[in-house]
Every structure is written in C-alpha cells, then in structure tokens.
C-alpha cells in the first residue's frame, strides 16, 4: 500500500505538462499599434470614415483567421472574446479594433453634424458605446492573468484616455466639466510612467499623447473657473487636441462683447456700427496685436492674419452695400476733397485696417522668406524656395499699401498720419534697397551693390526723422548694423575687381589690335572705342569676289509674227445668239410673249 500511495506523488509532476498551461502573452503596445493604424489609414488627413472602414475589415479578417465567426449568412450568433478564448495575442486586437471603430464613427458623425445638426445624437450614442467597450476590454485584460505589466498599464491608460475623451465631448451638452478631469489625470500619470520606461524612439508617441492630455485638462479647468488655465489656453490656439473648441469658445465670448460695441471713435469722429459682423471684426482686430506678440511662428501669424482679412472683407462688403443708397459716395471717391459722410468714413476706417493687416501679413512673409534664404528653415517638399526677388516684390507691395492709406477719403488733410506714413515708406524703401543690393552681390556686381548700400543708409536716416513704431525702429537698427558691415566688404571687392579686370593694353601694338567687328566674342576694355577715332569696322568694307550668275534674255519675241484669231473669236460670240432662238422664240413671236415694246 505504501508503494501504491507513492506512485501518485511521483506521477504528479509528470502529468502537469500534459495539461498545457496558458502561456504569458507577448506585450501588446496598445498606443503604438493604434497610432500606426490611424496614420496609415486616413487620420493623417482626418479621414475618419476611411479609418472606420479599415477597422471593420481588420475585425473581419481577425475573426476569420481565429475561427471566431459570428454565425453564417442567414443567422447571427454573437461571439465575444472571453478569458477562456484567449489563446494568443491576436484575440486582444478584436475588442481593440471594435473600440477604435466606434470612436472613429463618432468622430465622423461629429464632422457631419456641422451640416446636419441631428447627427449629434448619433455621435453621443457611439461615444457611449465606445466607453462601454473599453471598460469591458480593460476588465478582460485584468481577469485573463496572462498579460504582462506593460500591457495592463497600456490598456489602463488607453481606457482612461478614451473615457475622459467621451466625457469631454459630452460636456458641451451636459456641462459637467469636472468628470473628464479625473480620467485625464489618471491617463496622464500612466503615460508619464510609460514614457520614462521606454526608449527614445517609442517615447515620441507618449509625448504627443501627454501634450494632448495637458491641453484638454487646461480646457476643462478653464470651464471650472481656473484663470491660469484660461491664460495658458490663449497661447494654444490651433491645437489639434482641442480642434475647433477653443476657437468656438473665443468666438462666442467675443460675440457677447461685440453686442455692446455700438460705436467707435477714430481720428476725432464717432461712428455708429450697426452690423454684427463689423462689430466682431473691430473687436478681433483690437485683440489680435497682443496675440501676434505671443506667437513666434511666422506661418501661424500669417494664418491668423489671413483669417482676419477675410472677416474684414465681409465687413467692408456690408458697409459698401449700405453706401449704394448714398449719392455722394462715388463722386467723393473720385476726388480728393469735400465732406465725407459718417458711413463713408466708416468705410475708410475699415479700409485703413485692411491695408494695415495686409502690411503685417507681408512683413510676416518677409520674415519667413529671409529665414528660408539664410538656411534657418528648410523648404517643404514640393514647394518652391523663395528668392531675393520675392522679398523685393513684397517690399514694393508694402510701400504701395502705405501710399494707398494717405489717399483714403477723409484722410487727405491729416498731416500727422502723412508724416507717420512717410517715415514708414522710407523704412521699407531701405529694406527694398538692401534686398536689391543683396541680389547684385550674388551676381558679383560690387559697384552697384555698394551704391545701393549707401542708398539704404540714406533711407534709414530719412525714416528716423519721423515718429516710428518700436518694431519698425528695431528692424531699422538691425538693418543699419547689417549694411555697415557689408558695405566695406562690397567696397573692397569692387576695388579688387577694378584692379584685376583692367587689361594690359599698353603692351599691344596697333597691329595686334583687332577691330570690334572681328572680336565680337572677346571682351577687352578698349578705351579707343570711346575716342574720336574708334576701331570698329573698316568703311568701306573689302570687296569680295562673287561667282557670276548667267542671265538669259528673250530677244526673238519682238521678231515673230503671230497669226490672227479674230474670226474664231467672232464665231464664239454669235453662238449663244443663235442658240437663243428655236421653238421658244417661235412661240413668243406668235402670241407676242416676251416682245419688247
């Protein structure tokens, strides 16, 4: 009996491998997998429909390969991924892609709701369904006991991010901005730990997700009354994490302020503002200067100014439509004197802002082009690199806009404005001369470049006689220092070229000198060409022998007598007359038809 009792104890370790215990699954990098799929299938261009279709196809392929098909063509039998079915890591991708499909469908409906407002209800339902699926996915990973620590952390962070995003999107309707904060903080803590534990290449994905979470957290805290979060949000306009939420928030706040803006005072005149779009533009124009100072990127400044210029265009069109009933508008536009009505002066005010905004936009473009030409910024693929001629053209447009300001109706007699504009014109003329000089330097025309550098300094001194803005004065100081350094270089190069370019003509005899017509392909500085007897060509030229061409003369024509053909010509004339008779002539003669009386 003792031997029989020992046998199961010895056989126990042998039977354990035969049960085939569940092996630990490989690490599933959830965030990396999701980001790669999104960028490769539509979300690089914000095409959520394409990404949703990809998720559906991938789910179908996974179920077919894993033999987890839900019924056949006639009957549907739902088969969910459970703990007992987790035989390999591919089973985890089925719930993950299902969640991504619901989220992508919700984002697609969000974009379509801009045209059809009723699709917002479907979007909310899809978001709730995505939150429900992600909770079940997190529970599945925790209960299976076969996923490693990193996979569990990835799923927990993904679940917290998605649940917070769902509540964040629903907060516009429910106004419960405190609920997403809890999930966002949890996701922020998890992804911060994961970022520290992975390599530098993988940390970029987590850094972008952390940046998105911080922006959304600030937005929630702004709605909860945190003033510091509000100030931080103003520097994050155009963030992809918020989409249009921040712009819509600022627009609604400014619309409330614009409703109280009924009149403006400019150049000593008070003007009534009736249209809502005109009020909103004037309010945005007053706030954009502070925002431009906080933005370092010139491209973003150009984008903001382009948007504001479109608003200015719409506002001008509204005022121009009202001026159609003003009989003095068109005659006053054609002359430079006479009274200006209040509505016409409002049109002048808006035109003044349009020209100023155009100047600011072109200045930002000049800044970008200069950095590209100097090599600080690389040109994007497929785009043409700017040249110095483009900078000259932009400066000419700026000067033209400044001159148009002084010709606006009602501003012809404003001496203070004219003096200010005159100083700015000289400042931008100085920049234009500098860019033209730089183009001559590239062509190694040092004398011309030196003259233009001197002209640039003259324009700078003329501009400083007027009262200028701090930014224009700062740019002139930089330009003056730059021209002072380059002027001496151009002067030295011009002297060096003049000494090396003069040929040694004194050693040449008169016999060695060729006439200009015989050396058109050679460049020699011959001072004799500007003297009283230039050696250009021989007059008259040398006679050249020409081969003789035989000439033939018809001398026999005058001694030939041709036969007369008069008899043949007369017979031809009488033939039609004879043919006109016959039966018809006989009938006419009998009854008198066709007779001439």
C-alpha positions in Angstrom: 0.0 0.0 0.0 2.9 2.3 0.7 4.2 1.7 -2.8 0.8 2.4 -4.3 0.5 5.7 -2.3 3.9 6.8 -3.5 3.1 6.3 -7.2 0.7 9.3 -7.5 3.2 11.6 -5.8 5.8 10.6 -8.3 3.4 10.8 -11.3 2.1 14.3 -10.3 4.9 16.3 -11.8 4.7 14.2 -15.0 1.0 15.0 -15.5 1.4 18.8 -15.1 2.9 19.5 -18.5 0.2 17.4 -20.2 -2.4 20.0 -19.2 -0.7 22.6 -21.4 -0.9 25.7 -19.1 -1.7 29.0 -20.7 1.4 30.8 -21.7 2.1 34.5 -21.0 1.1 36.6 -24.0 3.6 38.9 -25.7 3.5 42.6 -24.9 0.8 44.5 -26.8 1.8 48.1 -27.3 -1.7 49.5 -27.5 -0.9 53.2 -28.1 1.8 52.4 -30.7 -0.4 50.0 -32.6 -3.4 52.4 -32.6 -1.3 55.4 -33.7 0.4 53.5 -36.5 -3.0 52.2 -37.8 -4.5 55.7 -37.6 -1.7 57.4 -39.5 -1.6 54.6 -42.2 -5.4 54.6 -42.8 -6.8 58.0 -43.1 -6.2 60.0 -39.9 -3.2 61.7 -41.3 -5.7 63.7 -43.3 -8.5 63.5 -40.7 -10.5 61.0 -42.8 -12.4 59.2 -40.1 -14.6 57.3 -42.5 -11.6 55.6 -44.1 -10.2 54.6 -40.7 -13.6 53.2 -39.6 -13.8 51.1 -42.7 -10.3 49.8 -42.1 -11.2 48.8 -38.6 -14.2 46.8 -39.9 -12.1 45.0 -42.4 -9.5 44.1 -39.9 -12.0 42.8 -37.4 -13.5 40.6 -40.2 -10.0 39.2 -41.0 -9.2 38.5 -37.4 -12.4 36.7 -36.7 -12.0 34.6 -39.9 -8.4 33.7 -39.1 -9.1 32.9 -35.5 -12.2 31.0 -36.4 -14.4 33.2 -34.3 -17.0 34.0 -37.0 -20.4 35.2 -35.6 -22.8 32.8 -37.4 -23.3 32.4 -41.1 -25.1 34.4 -43.8 -28.6 33.6 -42.5 -28.1 33.5 -38.7 -26.1 35.8 -36.4 -24.7 34.3 -33.3 -22.7 36.8 -31.2 -19.3 35.5 -30.1 -17.4 37.8 -27.7 -13.8 37.4 -26.8 -13.7 36.0 -23.3 -11.0 34.9 -20.9 -11.3 31.2 -22.0 -10.8 32.1 -25.7 -7.5 34.0 -25.2 -5.2 31.5 -26.8 -2.9 34.1 -28.5 -2.4 37.8 -28.5 -4.3 38.4 -31.8 -7.6 37.8 -29.8 -6.9 41.1 -28.0 -7.0 43.0 -31.3 -10.7 42.2 -31.8 -12.0 44.3 -28.9 -9.3 46.9 -29.5 -10.4 47.4 -33.1 -14.0 47.4 -32.1 -13.4 50.3 -29.8 -11.5 52.2 -32.4 -14.3 51.6 -34.9 -16.9 53.1 -32.5 -14.6 56.1 -31.8 -13.9 56.8 -35.4 -17.6 56.6 -36.3 -18.3 59.1 -33.6 -15.7 61.5 -34.9 -17.1 61.1 -38.4 -20.6 61.9 -37.2 -19.1 64.9 -35.3 -17.8 66.4 -38.6 -21.0 65.6 -40.4 -23.1 67.3 -37.6 -21.8 70.7 -38.9 -24.1 70.3 -41.8 -26.8 68.1 -40.2 -27.3 69.0 -36.5 -29.3 65.9 -35.8 -26.3 63.7 -36.2 -25.0 64.9 -32.8 -27.4 62.4 -31.2 -25.9 59.5 -33.1 -22.4 60.8 -32.2 -23.2 60.7 -28.5 -24.6 57.2 -28.7 -21.4 56.0 -30.5 -19.2 57.6 -27.8 -21.2 55.9 -25.0 -20.8 52.6 -26.8 -17.1 53.1 -27.2 -16.8 53.9 -23.4 -18.7 50.7 -22.6 -16.5 48.6 -24.8 -13.3 50.0 -23.4 -14.4 49.2 -19.8 -15.1 45.6 -20.9 -11.7 45.5 -22.6 -9.8 46.7 -19.5 -11.7 44.1 -17.4 -10.8 41.3 -19.9 -7.1 42.1 -19.7 -7.1 42.2 -15.9 -9.0 39.0 -15.4 -7.2 36.9 -18.0 -4.0 36.9 -16.0 -1.8 36.2 -19.0 -0.8 39.8 -20.0 2.4 41.3 -18.7 2.6 44.5 -16.6 3.2 46.8 -19.6 0.2 45.6 -21.5 -2.0 46.1 -18.5 -0.7 49.7 -18.0 -1.2 50.4 -21.7 -4.8 49.2 -21.6 -5.5 51.2 -18.4 -4.0 54.4 -19.9 -6.0 53.8 -23.1 -9.2 53.2 -21.2 -8.7 56.3 -19.0 -8.0 58.5 -22.1 -11.0 57.2 -24.0 -13.4 57.5 -21.1 -12.2 61.1 -20.5 -12.4 61.9 -24.2 -16.0 60.7 -24.2 -17.0 62.8 -21.2 -15.0 65.7 -22.7 -17.1 65.6 -25.9 -20.4 65.2 -24.0 -19.6 68.1 -21.6 -20.7 70.6 -24.3 -24.2 69.2 -23.7 -24.1 68.1 -20.1 -21.8 71.0 -18.8 -20.1 68.5 -16.4 -16.5 69.6 -16.9 -15.3 68.0 -13.7 -15.9 64.4 -14.8 -13.3 64.2 -17.6 -10.6 65.7 -15.3 -10.4 62.5 -13.1 -9.8 60.2 -16.1 -7.4 62.6 -17.8 -5.3 62.8 -14.6 -5.2 59.0 -14.4 -4.1 58.7 -18.1 -1.5 61.5 -17.6 0.0 59.6 -14.7 0.1 56.2 -16.5 1.6 57.6 -19.8 4.2 59.6 -17.9 5.4 56.4 -16.3 5.4 54.6 -19.6 7.3 57.4 -21.3 10.1 57.1 -18.7 10.3 53.3 -19.1 10.6 53.1 -22.9 13.3 54.0 -25.4 13.6 57.5 -27.0 12.0 56.3 -30.3 8.9 55.0 -28.6 8.7 57.9 -26.2 7.6 60.3 -29.0 4.2 58.6 -29.2 3.7 59.0 -25.5 4.9 62.6 -25.5 2.3 63.6 -28.1 -0.4 61.9 -26.1 0.7 63.7 -22.9 0.6 67.0 -24.7 -2.9 66.3 -25.9 -4.0 65.4 -22.3 -2.5 68.6 -20.9 -4.3 70.8 -23.4 -7.7 69.1 -22.7 -7.1 69.4 -18.9 -6.5 73.1 -19.2 -9.7 73.5 -21.2 -11.7 71.7 -18.5 -10.1 73.8 -15.8 -10.9 76.9 -17.7 -14.6 76.0 -17.7 -14.3 75.2 -14.0 -13.1 78.8 -13.4 -9.3 78.5 -13.3 -7.9 81.8 -14.6 -4.4 80.5 -15.1 -5.7 77.8 -17.4 -7.5 80.4 -19.4 -4.3 82.5 -19.9 -2.4 79.3 -21.0 -5.1 78.3 -23.5 -4.8 81.6 -25.4 -1.3 80.6 -26.4 -2.6 77.2 -27.7 -4.9 78.4 -30.5 -4.9 76.0 -33.3 -4.0 72.9 -31.2 -5.1 69.7 -32.8 -6.1 68.3 -29.4 -8.9 70.8 -29.0 -9.9 71.1 -32.6 -12.3 74.0 -33.0 -13.4 74.0 -29.4 -11.1 76.8 -28.3 -11.8 79.0 -31.4 -15.6 78.5 -30.9 -15.2 79.4 -27.2 -13.2 82.6 -28.0 -15.7 83.5 -30.8 -18.7 83.1 -28.5 -17.0 85.3 -25.8 -16.2 88.0 -28.4 -19.7 87.9 -29.8 -21.0 88.8 -26.4 -18.5 91.7 -26.2 -19.3 92.8 -29.8 -23.0 93.1 -28.9 -22.2 96.0 -26.6 -19.9 97.7 -29.2 -22.3 100.2 -30.9 -19.9 103.0 -31.9 -16.2 103.7 -32.4 -14.1 106.8 -32.2 -11.3 107.4 -34.7 -9.5 110.5 -35.9 -11.8 112.7 -33.8 -15.0 111.3 -35.3 -17.5 109.0 -33.6 -19.0 106.4 -36.0 -22.1 104.2 -35.4 -21.6 100.5 -36.1 -24.9 98.7 -36.9 -23.8 95.3 -38.4 -22.9 92.5 -36.1 -20.1 91.3 -38.4 -18.5 94.7 -38.4 -18.5 94.9 -34.6 -17.0 91.4 -34.4 -14.2 92.3 -36.8 -13.3 95.5 -35.0 -13.2 93.6 -31.7 -11.0 90.9 -33.2 -8.7 93.5 -34.8 -8.2 95.1 -31.4 -7.1 91.9 -29.7 -5.0 90.3 -32.5 -2.0 92.5 -31.9 -1.4 91.1 -28.4 -1.9 87.5 -29.7 0.6 88.1 -32.5 3.3 89.2 -30.0 2.9 85.8 -28.2 3.2 83.7 -31.4 6.8 83.0 -32.5 6.0 81.1 -35.7 5.6 83.4 -38.7 3.4 80.9 -40.5 0.9 80.9 -37.7 0.9 84.7 -37.7 0.2 84.7 -41.5 -2.6 82.2 -41.0 -4.3 84.3 -38.3 -3.9 87.5 -40.4 -5.4 85.8 -43.4 -8.4 84.7 -41.4 -8.9 88.3 -40.0 -8.5 89.7 -43.5 -11.4 87.6 -44.7 -13.5 89.0 -41.9 -12.5 92.5 -42.9 -13.5 91.8 -46.5 -17.0 90.7 -45.3 -17.4 93.7 -43.1 -16.4 96.1 -46.0 -18.9 94.4 -48.3 -21.7 95.1 -45.8 -20.8 98.7 -45.5 -20.4 99.0 -49.3 -23.9 97.6 -49.7 -25.2 100.3 -47.4 -23.3 103.0 -49.3 -25.2 102.2 -52.5 -28.0 104.4 -51.3 -25.6 107.3 -50.6 -25.4 109.6 -53.7 -22.2 111.3 -52.6 -20.2 108.1 -52.2 -19.0 107.5 -55.8 -18.3 111.2 -56.6 -16.3 111.6 -53.4 -14.2 108.5 -54.1 -13.1 110.1 -57.4 -11.9 113.4 -56.0 -9.6 114.2 -53.1 -11.6 116.9 -51.4 -15.1 117.5 -50.0 -17.1 116.4 -47.0 -17.3 112.7 -46.0 -20.5 111.2 -44.6 -20.2 109.1 -41.4 -21.0 105.9 -43.2 -18.4 106.7 -45.8 -15.8 107.4 -43.1 -16.6 104.0 -41.5 -15.7 102.6 -44.9 -12.4 104.5 -44.8 -11.8 103.2 -41.3 -12.3 99.6 -42.4 -10.2 100.1 -45.5 -7.4 101.5 -43.3 -7.5 98.3 -41.1 -7.5 96.2 -44.3 -4.3 97.8 -45.6 -2.6 97.7 -42.2 -3.4 94.0 -41.8 -2.1 93.3 -45.3 1.2 95.1 -44.4 1.5 93.0 -41.2 0.9 89.8 -43.3 3.6 90.8 -45.8 6.0 91.6 -43.1 5.5 88.1 -41.6 6.0 86.6 -45.0 9.3 88.6 -45.4 10.5 87.2 -42.1 9.7 83.6 -43.2 11.4 84.1 -46.6 14.5 85.6 -45.0 14.9 82.6 -42.7 14.4 80.2 -45.7 17.0 82.0 -47.8 19.5 82.2 -44.9 19.0 78.4 -44.3 17.4 78.6 -40.8 14.2 77.0 -42.1 14.0 74.2 -44.7 11.5 74.4 -47.5 8.8 71.7 -47.5 8.9 69.1 -50.2 7.0 70.1 -53.3 7.2 73.8 -52.6 9.3 76.3 -54.4 12.0 78.1 -52.5 11.7 81.9 -52.3 14.3 84.2 -53.9 15.5 87.7 -53.2 13.3 89.0 -56.0 10.3 87.8 -53.9 11.4 89.9 -51.0 11.8 92.9 -53.2 8.3 92.4 -54.6 6.8 92.1 -51.1 8.5 95.4 -50.1 7.0 97.1 -53.1 3.5 95.8 -52.2 4.0 97.2 -48.6 5.1 100.6 -50.0 2.1 100.6 -52.3 -0.3 99.8 -49.4 1.2 102.7 -47.4 0.7 105.1 -50.2 -3.0 104.0 -50.5 -3.6 104.8 -46.9 -3.0 108.5 -47.4 -5.3 108.6 -50.4 -8.3 107.3 -48.5 -11.4 109.5 -48.3 -11.3 111.8 -45.3 -7.5 111.3 -44.6 -6.1 113.6 -47.3 -5.6 116.6 -44.9 -4.3 114.5 -41.9 -0.8 115.8 -41.6 0.1 113.7 -38.6 -0.9 110.5 -40.4 1.0 111.6 -43.6 4.2 112.2 -41.6 4.0 108.8 -39.9 3.3 107.1 -43.3 6.1 108.9 -44.9 8.6 107.6 -42.3 7.3 104.0 -42.8 7.7 104.4 -46.6 11.3 105.4 -46.2 11.9 102.5 -43.8 10.5 99.9 -46.3 12.4 101.6 -49.1 15.5 101.0 -47.1 14.7 97.3 -46.9 13.9 97.1 -50.6 17.3 98.7 -51.5 19.0 96.2 -49.2 17.4 93.2 -50.9 18.3 94.6 -54.4 21.9 95.1 -53.2 22.0 91.5 -52.0 20.8 90.3 -55.4 23.7 92.3 -57.0 26.1 90.8 -54.5 25.1 87.3 -55.7 25.8 88.4 -59.3 29.2 89.9 -58.1 28.3 93.4 -59.2 30.1 95.0 -56.3 29.9 98.6 -57.5 26.1 98.6 -57.9 25.8 96.8 -54.6 27.9 99.5 -52.9 25.8 102.3 -54.3 22.6 100.6 -53.1 24.0 100.1 -49.6 24.7 103.8 -49.5 21.1 104.5 -50.6 19.8 102.1 -47.9 21.6 104.2 -45.2 20.2 107.4 -46.7 16.6 105.9 -46.5 17.2 104.9 -42.9 18.3 108.4 -41.9 15.3 109.8 -43.7 12.9 107.4 -41.9 14.3 108.3 -38.5 13.2 111.9 -38.9 9.6 110.7 -38.4 8.0 109.1 -35.4 8.0 105.3 -36.0 6.7 102.3 -34.1 9.0 100.4 -31.8 9.1 97.3 -34.1 9.9 99.3 -37.2 12.7 101.2 -35.3 14.1 97.9 -34.1 14.2 96.5 -37.6 15.9 99.6 -38.9 18.6 99.3 -36.2 19.3 95.7 -37.3 19.4 96.7 -40.9 21.7 99.6 -40.3 24.2 97.4 -38.5 24.0 94.8 -41.2 24.6 97.3 -44.0 27.5 98.9 -42.2 29.3 95.6 -42.1 28.5 94.6 -45.7 29.3 98.0 -47.2 33.0 97.7 -46.5 33.1 94.2 -47.9 31.5 95.4 -51.2 33.8 98.4 -51.3 36.9 96.1 -51.0 35.6 93.7 -53.6 34.8 96.5 -56.0 38.4 97.8 -55.8 39.8 94.3 -56.2 37.8 93.7 -59.3 38.6 97.0 -60.9 42.4 96.3 -60.5 42.3 92.8 -61.8 39.9 93.5 -64.7 41.9 96.2 -66.5 43.8 94.5 -69.4 47.4 95.4 -70.2 46.6 97.2 -73.5 49.8 99.3 -73.5 51.8 96.3 -74.5 49.7 95.7 -77.5 50.7 97.3 -80.8 48.3 98.8 -83.2 48.9 95.8 -85.5 47.9 93.4 -82.7 44.6 95.2 -82.0 41.6 93.8 -83.8 38.7 95.8 -84.9 35.5 95.4 -82.9 33.7 93.6 -85.7 36.4 90.9 -85.7 36.4 90.2 -82.0 32.7 90.2 -81.0 33.1 87.1 -78.9 36.0 88.5 -76.9 35.7 91.0 -74.1 38.5 93.6 -73.9 38.2 97.0 -72.3 39.5 99.2 -75.2 39.4 102.9 -74.3 39.9 103.7 -78.0 36.2 102.8 -78.6 35.1 106.0 -76.9 37.6 108.2 -78.6 37.1 110.3 -81.7 38.5 107.5 -83.9 37.2 104.2 -82.6 38.4 101.0 -84.3 35.0 99.4 -85.0 35.0 98.3 -88.7 36.5 99.2 -92.0 34.5 101.5 -94.2 34.0 100.8 -97.0 34.5 97.1 -96.4 36.8 94.9 -98.6 35.3 93.8 -102.0 34.6 90.1 -102.2 34.6 88.1 -105.4 31.2 86.7 -106.3 30.6 83.9 -108.8 28.9 85.1 -112.0 25.3 84.1 -112.5 24.2 83.8 -116.2 21.3 85.9 -117.4 19.0 84.8 -120.3 17.2 87.4 -122.4 14.3 86.5 -124.8 15.4 88.5 -127.9 13.4 86.7 -130.5 10.0 87.7 -129.1 10.0 91.0 -130.9 10.7 89.5 -134.3 7.9 86.9 -134.5 4.5 87.5 -136.3 1.6 85.6 -134.7 -1.5 84.6 -136.8 -4.7 86.4 -136.4 -7.5 84.8 -134.4 -10.3 87.3 -134.9 -12.5 85.0 -137.0 -12.6 82.4 -134.2 -13.5 84.9 -131.6 -16.5 86.3 -133.5 -18.0 82.8 -134.0 -17.8 82.2 -130.3 -19.8 85.4 -129.6 -22.5 84.6 -132.2 -23.1 81.1 -131.0 -25.2 82.0 -127.9 -27.4 84.3 -130.0 -28.2 81.5 -132.5 -28.9 79.1 -129.7 -31.4 81.5 -128.1 -33.9 81.0 -131.0 -35.8 77.8 -131.8 -39.2 76.7 -130.7 -39.3 79.1 -127.7 -38.6 82.1 -130.0 -41.3 80.9 -132.4 -44.0 80.7 -129.7 -43.0 84.1 -128.4 -43.4 85.5 -131.8 -46.9 84.0 -132.4 -48.6 85.3 -129.2 -46.5 88.3 -128.5 -44.9 86.9 -125.4 -41.6 88.4 -124.4 -41.7 91.1 -127.1 -40.1 94.4 -126.3 -42.3 97.4 -126.8 
